[in-house]
Amino acid sequence: METFVEWGYIGLFIASFLGATIIPFSSELVFSLLIIKGYDFNLSLLVATTGNWLGGLSSYFLGRLGKWSTLEKYFRLKKEKIVKFKTNIDKWGSLLAFF
């Protein structure tokens, strides 16, 4: 974590990018530490937002590349089970996101 803070804005961008992907990472901590160290708030917010946005886009496009056969083979998920998850998410989405 300290390495990202030492890298400044580039470290914040990388931390934000990673935090928006499937890698569990807390970019908020890096953001907070940079603000405490005296980095510009507005520029830090812009860098973090850009990193999060691009990380989210990369996850979306990687998901679009996925195929049912790959999911079934490597993750042992059946299409019917995923469709059931999707139906529940469509029905209870905002409540699920809240909890």
Rosetta silent file (secondary structure, phi, psi, omega in degrees, C-alpha in Angstrom):
SEQUENCE: METFVEWGYIGLFIASFLGATIIPFSSELVFSLLIIKGYDFNLSLLVATTGNWLGGLSSYFLGRLGKWSTLEKYFRLKKEKIVKFKTNIDKWGSLLAFF
SCORE:     score description
SCORE:     0.000 S_00000001
   1 L     0.000  -41.926 -178.385    0.000    0.000    0.000 S_00000001
   2 H   -63.208  -30.844  179.076    2.804    2.373    0.889 S_00000001
   3 H   -62.976  -42.425  179.191    4.360    1.860   -2.551 S_00000001
   4 H   -63.046  -37.276  178.760    1.273    3.232   -4.269 S_00000001
   5 H   -67.567  -39.655  178.498    1.390    6.298   -2.022 S_00000001
   6 H   -63.400  -29.966 -179.611    5.086    6.817   -2.854 S_00000001
   7 L   -80.016   -6.374  176.202    4.226    6.773   -6.564 S_00000001
   8 L    69.077 -131.464 -175.631    1.799    9.666   -6.078 S_00000001
   9 H   -65.478  -35.050  178.213   -0.818   10.191   -8.761 S_00000001
  10 H   -66.123  -41.496  176.380    0.391    7.242  -10.845 S_00000001
  11 H   -63.551  -38.302  177.262    0.095    4.990   -7.802 S_00000001
  12 H   -64.744  -41.923  178.637   -3.398    6.341   -7.152 S_00000001
  13 H   -61.924  -46.948 -179.821   -4.406    5.623  -10.737 S_00000001
  14 H   -63.100  -43.356  179.245   -3.078    2.049  -10.556 S_00000001
  15 H   -63.015  -41.259  179.397   -4.732    1.463   -7.170 S_00000001
  16 H   -67.520  -40.584  178.308   -8.049    2.824   -8.467 S_00000001
  17 H   -61.421  -48.315 -179.535   -7.821    0.756  -11.636 S_00000001
  18 H   -65.184  -37.025  179.853   -7.117   -2.421   -9.654 S_00000001
  19 H   -65.560  -24.126 -179.262   -9.848   -1.610   -7.142 S_00000001
  20 L   -91.045   -3.035  178.370  -12.423   -1.458   -9.939 S_00000001
  21 L   -99.983 -165.248 -179.001  -11.513   -4.886  -11.312 S_00000001
  22 L   -77.077   -3.774  179.596  -11.980   -8.308   -9.730 S_00000001
  23 L   -81.348  120.935 -179.712   -8.863   -7.739   -7.611 S_00000001
  24 L   -73.569  109.899 -176.892   -9.927   -6.786   -4.068 S_00000001
  25 L  -147.760  140.170 -177.470   -8.012   -3.599   -3.386 S_00000001
  26 L   -99.331   93.649  177.612   -8.818   -0.470   -1.379 S_00000001
  27 H   -73.937  -20.353  179.561   -7.989    2.542   -3.504 S_00000001
  28 H   -63.203  -34.436  178.183   -9.794    4.754   -0.986 S_00000001
  29 H   -66.450  -43.616  177.526   -6.973    4.256    1.478 S_00000001
  30 H   -62.391  -44.055  178.072   -4.385    5.369   -1.085 S_00000001
  31 H   -57.465  -48.525 -178.894   -6.592    8.351   -1.952 S_00000001
  32 H   -61.968  -43.365 -179.757   -6.908    9.323    1.722 S_00000001
  33 H   -65.111  -36.582  177.306   -3.185    9.015    2.374 S_00000001
  34 H   -66.233  -40.058  178.050   -2.364   11.200   -0.624 S_00000001
  35 H   -64.061  -42.586  178.069   -4.763   13.887    0.600 S_00000001
  36 H   -61.636  -36.060 -179.660   -3.200   13.719    4.080 S_00000001
  37 L   -76.164   -5.166  175.021    0.248   14.116    2.477 S_00000001
  38 L   100.777   11.805  176.442   -0.903   17.337    0.824 S_00000001
  39 L   -70.120  153.416 -179.073   -1.672   16.267   -2.743 S_00000001
  40 L   -63.077  127.355 -176.571   -4.245   18.343   -4.605 S_00000001
  41 H   -64.143  -48.272 -176.270   -7.756   17.101   -3.786 S_00000001
  42 H   -64.092  -42.881  178.483   -9.344   17.890   -7.161 S_00000001
  43 H   -67.105  -39.363  177.591   -6.538   16.308   -9.186 S_00000001
  44 H   -63.144  -40.878  178.329   -6.523   13.264   -6.904 S_00000001
  45 H   -64.429  -41.174  178.117  -10.274   12.921   -7.335 S_00000001
  46 H   -64.400  -44.644  179.716   -9.937   13.155  -11.112 S_00000001
  47 H   -64.427  -44.160 -179.784   -7.139   10.557  -11.205 S_00000001
  48 H   -65.541  -41.086  179.609   -9.043    8.161   -8.914 S_00000001
  49 H   -64.789  -43.189  178.804  -12.254    8.571  -10.897 S_00000001
  50 H   -63.110  -44.088  178.200  -10.469    7.943  -14.191 S_00000001
  51 H   -62.531  -43.285  177.762   -8.739    4.845  -12.809 S_00000001
  52 H   -64.193  -42.261 -178.985  -11.998    3.459  -11.428 S_00000001
  53 H   -63.876  -47.282  179.671  -13.840    4.161  -14.658 S_00000001
  54 H   -66.988  -36.184  176.110  -11.204    2.503  -16.847 S_00000001
  55 H   -64.004  -40.722  176.557  -10.977   -0.456  -14.453 S_00000001
  56 H   -65.372  -40.307  177.234  -14.736   -0.904  -14.629 S_00000001
  57 H   -63.545  -40.580  179.930  -14.658   -0.717  -18.423 S_00000001
  58 H   -64.433  -39.036  177.001  -11.916   -3.344  -18.573 S_00000001
  59 H   -65.018  -40.225  179.046  -13.978   -5.673  -16.381 S_00000001
  60 H   -62.337  -48.112 -177.493  -17.015   -5.104  -18.563 S_00000001
  61 H   -69.292  -32.905  173.751  -15.143   -5.864  -21.789 S_00000001
  62 H   -65.412  -38.015  176.717  -13.476   -8.933  -20.284 S_00000001
  63 H   -65.038  -36.110  178.818  -16.939  -10.121  -19.281 S_00000001
  64 H   -67.558  -24.550  178.798  -18.169   -9.575  -22.828 S_00000001
  65 H   -78.728  -17.706 -176.858  -15.380  -11.874  -24.066 S_00000001
  66 L   -65.661  152.182  178.386  -16.581  -14.692  -21.816 S_00000001
  67 L  -126.254  150.522  179.297  -18.415  -17.689  -23.208 S_00000001
  68 H   -57.938  -39.635 -177.742  -20.861  -20.038  -21.521 S_00000001
  69 H   -62.564  -36.494  178.579  -18.660  -23.024  -22.344 S_00000001
  70 H   -67.622  -43.702  178.192  -15.722  -21.425  -20.504 S_00000001
  71 H   -61.818  -43.785 -178.953  -17.856  -20.673  -17.451 S_00000001
  72 H   -67.281  -37.182 -176.155  -19.242  -24.196  -17.386 S_00000001
  73 H   -75.035  -51.577 -171.997  -15.849  -25.816  -17.886 S_00000001
  74 H   -91.239  -29.157 -178.001  -13.601  -23.851  -15.511 S_00000001
  75 L  -108.118   -2.407  178.626  -16.027  -22.501  -12.929 S_00000001
  76 L    54.316   41.745  176.134  -18.517  -25.363  -13.014 S_00000001
  77 L  -106.825  129.879  177.489  -21.437  -22.977  -13.404 S_00000001
  78 L   -90.353  148.126 -178.477  -24.434  -24.064  -15.405 S_00000001
  79 H   -57.888  -38.514 -178.899  -26.255  -21.603  -17.610 S_00000001
  80 H   -62.334  -38.674 -179.641  -29.541  -22.295  -15.817 S_00000001
  81 H   -67.713  -40.567  178.890  -28.052  -21.331  -12.454 S_00000001
  82 H   -67.450  -38.790  177.025  -26.693  -18.052  -13.817 S_00000001
  83 H   -62.810  -37.939  177.295  -30.049  -17.268  -15.433 S_00000001
  84 H   -64.681  -43.195  175.429  -31.692  -17.865  -12.027 S_00000001
  85 H   -57.774  -45.072 -178.357  -29.182  -15.454  -10.400 S_00000001
  86 H   -62.370  -40.905  178.607  -29.958  -12.882  -13.086 S_00000001
  87 H   -62.074  -43.867  178.273  -33.702  -13.236  -12.508 S_00000001
  88 H   -66.229  -38.902  178.371  -33.244  -12.665   -8.772 S_00000001
  89 H   -66.003  -41.240  176.732  -30.965   -9.698   -9.379 S_00000001
  90 H   -62.223  -35.926 -177.889  -33.498   -8.175  -11.764 S_00000001
  91 H   -78.185  -44.523 -172.924  -36.207   -8.667   -9.159 S_00000001
  92 H  -115.328   18.651 -170.569  -34.289   -7.644   -5.991 S_00000001
  93 H   -47.963  -56.653 -175.755  -31.359   -5.693   -7.479 S_00000001
  94 H   -67.840  -34.226  178.021  -31.392   -2.476   -5.460 S_00000001
  95 H   -68.804  -41.106  176.834  -32.159   -4.304   -2.218 S_00000001
  96 H   -63.240  -41.627  179.817  -29.319   -6.797   -2.856 S_00000001
  97 H   -64.781  -35.767  179.313  -26.922   -3.956   -3.626 S_00000001
  98 H   -64.399  -45.219 -178.000  -27.914   -2.203   -0.399 S_00000001
  99 L   -87.605    0.000    0.000  -27.199   -5.248    1.756 S_00000001
